[in-house]
Amino acid sequence: IVGMKSCFEYSEAEGLETEWSAREWFVVRQAEIQVSDDNVIVPCLKMGVEAREQFLGPNGLEDAPLTRPNHPLVKYAAAFTQHFDLIAERKSVVSQLREVAKASIMAKFMMESGIHIDEAWFGVGEALNPSCCLEVPQLWNDRACSKIRVQDGTIMKAEKGDDNVHSVYGGVDFGIDR
């Protein structure tokens, strides 16, 4: 999106002295099932992105319960959420994620409503053999910054605080358990 900053651009504006790690979550903010005039159930939802700063816990990186509102990834998540529909139009993976969320919400509605589905529906279509691996994709991006000090024409060993890393990880939470 023209004019939309990356989280690393927000971080540069804040200053590169602070090292941080954070996770962005694609989340369903609002979901409902509507019934059309001709009695078709239609899933409707609003998605967004949330950010959680991470800290090193006993089991590795863990999401912090609260993240400061001026964190670079929080600013990026707010901008992404504001432009979510436009981004989904331009990036098929975001559009596909939204469609999977709709299917999940529809499945939850059907299960909770006790809707009976005739067995014949489960045999519609051909069985497919996936042509790709079935691993859940992971998103991460690290950006390292360091200061180079030269003394008398020699590059000096970095001192503490001369370098830092900004790390971004990703995940999805459809909130089906709510």
C-alpha positions as CSV (number, residue, x, y, z in Angstrom):
1,I,0.0,0.0,0.0
2,V,1.5,3.3,-1.0
3,G,2.5,5.3,2.0
4,M,2.1,2.4,4.5
5,K,5.3,2.0,6.6
6,S,6.8,-1.3,7.6
7,C,7.4,-2.1,11.2
8,F,11.1,-1.6,10.5
9,E,10.5,1.9,9.2
10,Y,8.6,2.7,12.4
11,S,11.5,1.2,14.4
12,E,14.0,3.4,12.5
13,A,11.9,6.5,13.3
14,E,11.9,5.5,17.0
15,G,15.7,5.0,17.0
16,L,17.6,1.8,16.4
17,E,19.2,1.6,19.9
18,T,16.4,-0.6,21.3
19,E,16.5,-4.3,20.5
20,W,13.1,-6.0,20.4
21,S,11.2,-9.1,19.3
22,A,7.5,-9.2,18.6
23,R,4.8,-11.4,17.0
24,E,2.0,-10.2,14.8
25,W,-1.3,-12.2,15.0
26,F,-3.9,-12.3,12.2
27,V,-7.1,-12.2,14.2
28,V,-10.9,-12.3,13.7
29,R,-12.2,-9.2,15.3
30,Q,-15.9,-9.7,14.6
31,A,-17.8,-12.7,13.2
32,E,-21.4,-13.4,12.5
33,I,-23.6,-15.6,10.4
34,Q,-26.3,-13.8,8.4
35,V,-29.2,-15.3,6.6
36,S,-30.0,-14.0,3.1
37,D,-33.5,-13.3,1.7
38,D,-33.4,-16.7,0.1
39,N,-32.4,-18.5,3.3
40,V,-28.7,-18.9,2.5
41,I,-26.4,-18.7,5.6
42,V,-23.5,-16.4,4.9
43,P,-20.4,-15.9,7.1
44,C,-19.4,-12.2,7.6
45,L,-16.3,-11.2,9.5
46,K,-13.8,-8.4,10.1
47,M,-10.2,-9.3,10.4
48,G,-7.2,-7.4,11.7
49,V,-3.7,-7.7,13.0
50,E,-2.6,-7.5,16.6
51,A,1.0,-7.3,17.9
52,R,2.6,-8.7,21.1
53,E,6.1,-7.9,22.2
54,Q,8.0,-11.0,23.2
55,F,10.4,-11.8,26.0
56,L,12.7,-14.7,26.6
57,G,11.0,-17.0,29.1
58,P,11.9,-20.5,30.4
59,N,10.5,-22.1,27.2
60,G,12.0,-19.6,24.7
61,L,10.3,-16.6,23.3
62,E,6.8,-15.9,24.9
63,D,4.2,-13.3,24.1
64,A,4.0,-10.5,26.7
65,P,0.6,-10.0,28.1
66,L,0.7,-6.2,27.3
67,T,2.6,-4.4,24.6
68,R,3.3,-0.7,24.7
69,P,1.0,1.2,22.4
70,N,3.9,3.0,20.6
71,H,5.8,-0.2,19.8
72,P,6.8,-0.2,16.1
73,L,4.9,-3.5,15.4
74,V,1.8,-2.2,17.2
75,K,1.8,0.8,14.9
76,Y,2.3,-1.4,11.9
77,A,-0.6,-3.7,13.0
78,A,-2.9,-0.8,13.4
79,A,-2.1,0.4,9.8
80,F,-2.5,-3.1,8.5
81,T,-5.9,-3.5,10.2
82,Q,-7.0,-0.2,8.8
83,H,-6.2,-1.3,5.3
84,F,-6.9,-5.0,5.7
85,D,-9.6,-5.2,2.9
86,L,-7.4,-3.4,0.4
87,I,-4.4,-5.6,1.3
88,A,-6.6,-8.7,0.9
89,E,-7.6,-7.5,-2.6
90,R,-3.9,-7.1,-3.6
91,K,-2.3,-10.1,-1.8
92,S,-4.0,-13.4,-2.5
93,V,-2.5,-15.1,0.6
94,V,-4.3,-12.5,2.8
95,S,-7.5,-13.1,0.9
96,Q,-7.2,-16.8,1.2
97,L,-6.6,-16.5,4.9
98,R,-9.8,-14.5,5.2
99,E,-11.7,-17.3,3.3
100,V,-10.3,-20.0,5.6
101,A,-11.5,-17.9,8.6
102,K,-15.0,-17.7,7.0
103,A,-15.0,-21.5,6.5
104,S,-13.9,-22.0,10.1
105,I,-16.7,-19.7,11.4
106,M,-19.2,-21.5,9.2
107,A,-18.1,-24.9,10.5
108,K,-18.3,-23.6,14.1
109,F,-21.8,-22.3,13.5
110,M,-22.9,-25.5,11.9
111,M,-21.5,-27.6,14.8
112,E,-23.0,-25.5,17.5
113,S,-26.3,-25.3,15.8
114,G,-26.6,-29.0,15.4
115,I,-27.2,-28.8,11.7
116,H,-27.5,-32.2,10.2
117,I,-25.6,-32.6,6.9
118,D,-26.6,-35.5,4.7
119,E,-23.8,-38.0,4.2
120,A,-24.0,-37.5,0.4
121,W,-22.4,-34.1,0.8
122,F,-19.2,-35.7,2.1
123,G,-18.7,-37.6,-1.1
124,V,-19.1,-34.6,-3.5
125,G,-16.0,-34.0,-5.5
126,E,-12.9,-36.0,-5.9
127,A,-10.4,-36.9,-3.3
128,L,-7.3,-34.8,-3.8
129,N,-3.7,-35.7,-3.2
130,P,-2.0,-32.6,-2.1
131,S,0.9,-31.6,-4.3
132,C,2.6,-29.6,-1.6
133,C,3.8,-30.2,1.9
134,L,1.1,-29.9,4.6
135,E,3.3,-28.0,7.1
136,V,1.9,-24.8,8.7
137,P,3.9,-21.9,7.2
138,Q,5.8,-19.7,9.5
139,L,6.5,-16.1,9.2
140,W,9.6,-14.4,10.6
141,N,11.9,-11.6,9.7
142,D,15.0,-10.4,11.5
143,R,16.8,-7.1,10.9
144,A,20.1,-6.5,12.5
145,C,21.7,-3.1,12.8
146,S,25.2,-2.4,14.0
147,K,27.6,0.5,14.3
148,I,31.0,0.2,12.8
149,R,33.8,2.0,14.6
150,V,37.1,2.7,12.9
151,Q,40.1,3.8,14.9
152,D,43.4,4.6,13.2
153,G,42.2,2.9,10.0
154,T,41.3,-0.3,11.8
155,I,37.8,-1.6,12.4
156,M,37.3,-2.1,16.1
157,K,35.5,-4.8,17.9
158,A,31.8,-4.0,18.5
159,E,31.0,-2.8,22.0
160,K,27.8,-3.6,23.9
161,G,25.0,-1.5,22.4
162,D,26.7,-1.1,19.0
163,D,24.5,-3.7,17.5
164,N,20.9,-4.9,17.9
165,V,18.3,-7.1,16.3
166,H,14.6,-6.4,15.6
167,S,12.7,-9.7,15.1
168,V,9.1,-10.1,13.8
169,Y,7.3,-13.4,14.0
170,G,3.7,-14.2,12.9
171,G,0.7,-16.3,13.7
172,V,-3.0,-16.8,13.2
173,D,-5.8,-16.8,15.8
174,F,-9.3,-17.2,14.4
175,G,-10.8,-17.2,17.9
176,I,-12.8,-20.3,17.2
177,D,-12.6,-21.2,20.9
178,R,-14.6,-18.1,21.9
